[in-house]
Amino acid sequence: MPTQASLPTFDKLRSKVPADVDVKAVAEKWLESFADHVRLADIAGVIDLFVDDAFFRDVLALTWDFRTFEGTHAIKKFLEDRLSEAKPTSFKLKDGYLGLQQLYPDVAWIQGLFEFETSIGLGSGVFRLVPLPDGDWKAHTVFTSLDDLKGFPEKFGSLRD
């Protein structure tokens, strides 16, 4: 049975968003590190980019199912099972979809959208990064979704039968 989820409050994280945070630099650094660890199949490296009570939600991109993994232990198992088959690559931050979101006085994160490819299709994703006391930022939430299958273009316009 899943545990009751809680928001990553500043008290819980023992941290706050620095006034001078460079949102784009933080997001680019995190996504580049994530992509490098995924490319190398370095699952421990990927897991180190998440807070302990993180969530990873996948919709068809890596699992061919609608799945949510809660906590780094479950995320690690998911990556061990699916990373080598899905082979995600070509991670790219989407322009214009990046920002610092302050939901409540004690909850804030950097949210970014990204695109990527797998062995069978094109995907998109969302990450939410939270600040840590050491100045680092880690993912509290990652979402991936399959957008298109390679070799099976959507039938619209001149592609319609």
Secondary structure in CASP SS format (residue, H / E / C, confidence):
PFRMAT SS
TARGET T0000
AUTHOR 0000-0000-0000
METHOD secondary structure of the structure
MODEL  1
M C 1.00
P C 1.00
T C 1.00
Q C 1.00
A C 1.00
S C 1.00
L C 1.00
P C 1.00
T C 1.00
F H 1.00
D H 1.00
K H 1.00
L H 1.00
R C 1.00
S C 1.00
K C 1.00
V C 1.00
P C 1.00
A C 1.00
D C 1.00
V C 1.00
D C 1.00
V H 1.00
K H 1.00
A H 1.00
V H 1.00
A H 1.00
E H 1.00
K H 1.00
W H 1.00
L H 1.00
E H 1.00
S H 1.00
F H 1.00
A H 1.00
D H 1.00
H H 1.00
V H 1.00
R H 1.00
L C 1.00
A C 1.00
D C 1.00
I H 1.00
A H 1.00
G H 1.00
V H 1.00
I H 1.00
D C 1.00
L C 1.00
F E 1.00
V E 1.00
D E 1.00
D E 1.00
A E 1.00
F E 1.00
F E 1.00
R E 1.00
D E 1.00
V E 1.00
L C 1.00
A C 1.00
L C 1.00
T C 1.00
W C 1.00
D C 1.00
F E 1.00
R E 1.00
T E 1.00
F E 1.00
E E 1.00
G H 1.00
T H 1.00
H H 1.00
A H 1.00
I H 1.00
K H 1.00
K H 1.00
F H 1.00
L H 1.00
E H 1.00
D H 1.00
R H 1.00
L H 1.00
S H 1.00
E H 1.00
A H 1.00
K C 1.00
P C 1.00
T E 1.00
S E 1.00
F E 1.00
K E 1.00
L E 1.00
K E 1.00
D E 1.00
G E 1.00
Y E 1.00
L E 1.00
G E 1.00
L E 1.00
Q E 1.00
Q E 1.00
L E 1.00
Y E 1.00
P C 1.00
D C 1.00
V E 1.00
A E 1.00
W E 1.00
I E 1.00
Q E 1.00
G E 1.00
L E 1.00
F E 1.00
E E 1.00
F E 1.00
E E 1.00
T C 1.00
S C 1.00
I C 1.00
G E 1.00
L E 1.00
G E 1.00
S E 1.00
G E 1.00
V E 1.00
F E 1.00
R E 1.00
L E 1.00
V E 1.00
P E 1.00
L C 1.00
P C 1.00
D C 1.00
G C 1.00
D C 1.00
W E 1.00
K E 1.00
A E 1.00
H E 1.00
T E 1.00
V E 1.00
F E 1.00
T E 1.00
S E 1.00
L E 1.00
D E 1.00
D E 1.00
L E 1.00
K C 1.00
G C 1.00
F C 1.00
P C 1.00
E C 1.00
K C 1.00
F C 1.00
G H 1.00
S H 1.00
L H 1.00
R C 1.00
D C 1.00
END
